């Protein structure tokens, strides 16, 4: 069965990405201050030791490796998001890619780990995180992948009681997978 999709151009998708992340950041800041208070909000951003950064990098490397392996060995239709990621990141400059991934990593981790997980626990935070990734909800592999990634990032936050390990891992995952996607698109263009 063919699924009808509304075609959206790359500029509109990018605008929506920035607007959405602005909303996420605003909700994270407001929710954090209202629910946790000033001191607890500041404590979310305490710097952990280098051990936490190494764990974040290791977690990111594992998730990146698993994602690339899924891309290579599993059917493309299991992971197809309607080419949204290709449209958003495909021709984006490396500096813009890094900036976008940093904003996404900070905002989403602050909201989902710092605020929601602090209130509801890792399971519910990960479930909500998965549900907001609407475009993946008809793809069981993607649901499992997003939930699993969120769960693991939640474990980093729980263990270190700081957002920085999950932020670092989230940014690394997004940056490296965006660069991988851009490289894949470039190679396909050269082969044609």
C-alpha positions as a printed Julia matrix, in Angstrom:
192×3 Matrix{Float64}:
  0.0    0.0     0.0
  1.36   3.42   -1.0
  1.48   6.09    1.65
  0.61   9.61    0.46
  3.11  12.13    1.73
  3.01  15.86    1.74
  6.14  17.07   -0.01
  7.9   19.8     1.94
 10.92  21.62    0.62
 14.24  21.67    2.44
 14.0   25.34    3.49
 10.61  24.77    5.14
 11.89  21.67    6.93
 14.91  23.57    8.25
 12.76  26.48    9.4
 10.48  24.04   11.22
 13.53  22.37   12.78
 14.77  25.71   14.17
 11.31  26.7    15.38
 10.73  23.34   17.02
 14.1   23.41   18.75
 13.42  26.96   19.95
 10.17  25.72   21.47
 11.95  22.7    23.01
 14.61  24.98   24.53
 11.98  27.4    25.86
  9.85  24.61   27.36
 12.98  23.03   28.86
 14.06  26.29   30.49
 10.59  27.21   31.74
  9.81  23.67   32.9
 13.15  23.32   34.61
 12.8   26.6    36.5
  9.12  26.06   37.39
  9.36  22.41   38.37
 12.89  22.11   39.71
 13.74  25.66   40.73
 16.86  27.72   40.12
 19.35  25.71   42.22
 18.25  22.31   40.89
 18.32  23.65   37.34
 21.89  24.84   37.81
 22.84  21.49   39.34
 21.69  19.74   36.15
 24.61  21.43   34.41
 27.37  20.59   36.9
 30.46  19.37   35.12
 31.22  15.71   35.76
 34.68  14.2    35.65
 36.45  12.99   32.52
 35.19   9.49   33.22
 31.66  10.68   32.37
 32.85  12.2    29.09
 34.63   8.97   28.17
 31.47   6.99   28.92
 29.43   9.43   26.82
 31.85   9.02   23.92
 31.78   5.23   24.27
 27.98   5.16   24.35
 27.85   7.43   21.3
 30.35   5.24   19.43
 28.24   2.14   20.14
 25.0    3.77   19.0
 26.65   5.23   15.88
 28.13   1.84   15.0
 24.76   0.12   15.49
 22.99   2.74   13.35
 25.49   2.45   10.5
 25.29  -1.36   10.68
 21.48  -1.16   10.46
 21.82   1.09    7.43
 24.19  -1.35    5.71
 22.55  -4.67    6.55
 18.83  -4.07    7.01
 16.24  -3.19    4.36
 16.07   0.56    3.67
 12.27   0.54    3.98
 12.62  -0.36    7.67
 14.34   2.97    8.31
 12.78   5.27    5.7
 11.5    8.5     7.26
 10.22   9.92    3.98
 13.67  11.36    3.21
 13.23  14.04    5.86
 16.74  13.62    7.25
 18.16  13.74    3.72
 16.31  16.99    3.01
 17.33  18.58    6.31
 20.99  17.55    6.41
 21.8   16.6     2.81
 23.28  19.9     1.61
 23.84  21.54    4.97
 27.26  23.06    5.59
 29.38  21.17    8.15
 29.42  24.16   10.52
 25.63  24.46   10.35
 25.27  20.71   10.85
 27.34  20.91   14.03
 25.38  23.94   15.28
 22.02  22.27   14.63
 23.16  19.08   16.39
 24.44  21.07   19.37
 21.14  22.97   19.74
 19.14  19.73   19.39
 21.37  17.88   21.87
 21.22  20.58   24.55
 17.5   21.32   24.17
 16.26  17.75   23.98
 18.45  16.48   26.8
 17.5   19.39   29.03
 13.8   18.78   28.41
 13.69  14.99   28.32
 16.37  14.13   30.88
 16.52  17.24   33.05
 12.8   17.96   33.32
 10.68  14.99   32.21
 12.97  12.2    33.46
 13.41  14.04   36.77
  9.61  13.94   37.17
  8.62  10.61   35.62
 11.69   8.39   35.41
 13.67   7.03   32.49
 11.0    4.74   31.03
  8.32   7.43   30.65
 10.8   10.04   29.5
 12.07   7.63   26.82
  8.54   6.71   25.78
  7.55  10.38   25.39
 10.79  11.06   23.51
  9.96   8.19   21.14
  6.38   9.36   20.61
  7.41  12.89   19.61
  9.45  11.36   16.78
  6.14  10.88   14.96
  7.65  10.06   11.58
  9.1    6.85   13.0
  5.95   5.5    14.63
  5.08   3.24   11.68
  8.59   1.77   11.65
  9.08  -0.8    14.45
 12.87  -0.81   14.03
 12.99   2.96   14.37
 10.73   2.91   17.44
 13.06   0.41   19.11
 16.13   2.37   18.02
 14.86   5.75   19.25
 13.53   4.31   22.51
 16.76   2.36   23.13
 18.93   5.39   22.44
 16.78   7.54   24.71
 16.89   4.89   27.46
 20.68   4.7    27.29
 21.03   8.5    27.39
 18.7    8.46   30.38
 20.98   5.96   32.12
 23.93   8.31   31.6
 21.96  11.14   33.18
 20.8    8.98   36.09
 24.26   7.69   36.85
 26.16  10.98   36.66
 23.33  13.31   37.83
 24.47  15.78   35.19
 23.11  16.55   31.75
 26.56  16.87   30.19
 27.21  13.16   29.52
 23.85  12.7    27.77
 24.27  16.03   25.93
 27.76  15.07   24.72
 26.55  11.63   23.59
 23.46  13.08   21.89
 25.5   15.68   20.0
 28.11  13.14   18.91
 25.44  10.71   17.71
 23.59  13.38   15.74
 26.72  14.99   14.25
 28.34  11.74   13.19
 25.14  10.27   11.73
 24.43  13.54    9.89
 27.95  13.49    8.42
 27.5    9.81    7.54
 24.22  10.67    5.77
 25.84  13.56    3.89
 28.7   11.31    2.82
 26.25   8.62    1.66
 24.32  11.17   -0.4
 27.56  12.51   -1.91
 28.69   8.99   -2.9
 25.31   8.24   -4.51
 25.59  11.5    -6.47
 29.07  10.59   -7.71
 27.92   7.11   -8.81
 25.08   8.55  -10.92
